[in-house]
Amino acid sequence: MKNQTETFLSSVEKMFDQAADLVGISDDLRHKIKVANSTYTVRFGVRLRNRLYTFTGYRSVHSEHREPVKGGIRYSPHADQSEVEALAALMSYKCALVEAPFGGSKGALAIDPSEWEEHELERITRRFTQELAKRSLISPAQNVPAPDMGTGEREMAWMADEYKRLYPSDLNSWGCVTGKPVSKGGIRGRVEATGRGIQYALREAFRHPKDIALSGLSGTLDGKRIVVQGLGNVGYHATKFLSQEDGAIVVGVIERDGAVVDHSGIDVDSLYQYIRDTGGVKNYDGYKDNSNSVLTMNCDVLIPAAMEGVITKENAKDIKAKIIIEAANGPITFTANEMLRERGCLIIPDLYANAGGVTVSYFEWVKNLSHIRLGRMQRRDHERQTLNMVDAIEEMVGAKFPKEHLEKIVEGPTELDLVRSGLDDVMREAYQVMSAKWHSDSRIPDLRTAAMMIALERIRDSYNSLGI
Ligand code: NAD
């Protein structure tokens, strides 16, 4: 992807410029917001397999108009400074759009995790954490990483533990990273949060028939044909929920080593397990080695959930999906976005679509700082109040409440219920604001520009109120 003339960073900057032209903002502030505040490159040695290996890591801080800054850390052999800067900028805009009170940051370690044993990865991750901590690039108050491509709960637990060892008297040390396992200060619902957010985003889009009609679709998600690229954390959870809870049919899955097609619907749980067991999709029922033809096959909704820069000016003309929801960051380049828009494809942009992850990370961080599980204080009080009300109703009407209803309404919300409720609320409200903005001015060409404009207006206001 690195040889593209249109890089990920240049695409993000062009999208920024397009929105900034429509937002009232001074040139100097516009420049200040556009560029990354700082990007650190750290090189560190770890002695493994009887020799010293040097690893290269990055942490870019895009905007500190709110602190801490927030953004994932990916493990990818292709990572470089330009990529993390593009991702950090997207984090600033994403957080502003969904009103998560953070500035934007992103990190990466240039490593292929599949080449290392678990105990080796742990040592590398702990050393990387030390390098980040030395520069305040991991801290509950200043910079809070999270999982991304190639990282998950396990890496976040190692990072949190290493930070705790370095700062044993920091009472809030669990809040130094999010996406941790529940047993290490994590929150229920974080692992699947980004995929769950994709589901909530699509549900809300289908509650806006005017938007959906532009793509030529109508109705609900039931029976809609889905193709997904990347059956990792985000792609797997999104397609699992959409197929098992909304009646959508997953007709194509594209992975690194090929694709799987089944017009009657792919069982994503079974395919996900197969990938875990065998390392890829090869030889699964419906396997095809030409994955490009699956990216461009006929479908209603395409979910690129692997990496950036996969839909470019070279293949955009062949894409037949009516809706593309950007689960990955930056999968569609600026030029491809224009081409797809012109032919009526509805694009639900990354800075909104995959914000479920940072939204639930925000809930986790709040949980860590408050040192109490969400809902702990209210649950039994809700039960007591509901039972009082039920008693009063039974007395008034002289009849007993049906038992099956009673059990459902008496039980107060669990942590997972609250996380889902909060996430659903954020995804619905952000879509509504974005869609209203899009339709408010004929010069705003699409949801992406509307989303970017809202983010920029909020960041501008934040800087202006600081007197900068
Ligand atoms: P992951 O590593 O769990 O999954 C990525 C999947 O894509 C893997 O199954 C991998 O095999 C596949 N893949 C990689 N290269 C591919 C290619 N060229 N073609 C087809 N498949 C390919 O990563 P993830 O956490 O699911 O992240 C995926 C994307 O979502 C990234 O762009 C990431 O920045 C974005 N994202 C992730 C989160 C999160 O919470 N994990 C949040 C927001 C955005």
Boltz pocket constraint, residues with backbone or C-beta under 6 A from the ligand:
constraints:
  - pocket:
      binder: B
      contacts: [[A, 147], [A, 148], [A, 149], [A, 150], [A, 151], [A, 190], [A, 191], [A, 194], [A, 229], [A, 230], [A, 231], [A, 232], [A, 233], [A, 234], [A, 235], [A, 254], [A, 255], [A, 256], [A, 305], [A, 306], [A, 307], [A, 308], [A, 327], [A, 328], [A, 329], [A, 354], [A, 355], [A, 357], [A, 358]]
      max_distance: 6.0
